[in-house]
């Protein structure tokens, strides 16, 4: 079974890192190191979908849609 994938904007902030999900902007986390940030992202994603189970329906719609990139 193919897993869904989410995109995150990663920023360096005050000697650490923060991450915000592109598809679900309410999924935000931070950590001191990049490896720790990956763990925190997993926790944030799990917690988000536990708190908002209806959002999984939106995830299915996003997965079926098309994503394009544009230059600005």
N, C-alpha and C positions, 0 to 999 in steps of 0.2 A: 504494500500500500504506500502510495506516494504521500509524503508529509507536506503540509502547507509551509510556505516560507514567508517571513515578514522581513521588511527592510527597516534599518535603523540609521538615523543620522547620529554620528559619533562626534563629540566635541571634547577638546581638552579644556578643562576649567580648574583654576586654582590648584594646580599640581595633581589633579585627578582627571576623571573622564565622566561624561554624561552621555546618555543615549535616549533618543526619543523615536518611537515607532512612526514610520511614514504613514502606514495604512490606518493605524489606530493611535492618534496623537496623545491619548490619555495614558499610554504605556510609556512611562518615563522612569529612568533609574540613574544611579551614579555609583562610582567606585573609585578606589585609589589607583588600581592597575587595570590594564586591558584584560588579562585573564580573569580577574575578579569581576570585571564588568560583564563578561560573557555569562558568568554564573548569575549575576544580578538580573540580567536580561531574561534568562530562563525563569527566574523566580517572579519577575514582574509580569511576564506573559501569562504564566500559570495563574497568578493572583488575579489578573485582570479578567480572564475568562471564567474564573470561579465566581467573581463578583458580578459579572455581566454575562451570564450564559447566552442570552439572546444575541450577543455580538457575533457568535459563531456563525449565525445565518448570514451576517454581513460578510464574514470571511469567505464563505462559499461564493457569494456574488462577486467579490473582488477577484477570487481565483478564476472565475469564468470569464472575467473581463480582459481587456487588452491594456497593456501598459506601454506608453511611449515616452521617450525622452525628448525634450526640446532645448535648444540653446537659447540663453537669454543674454 
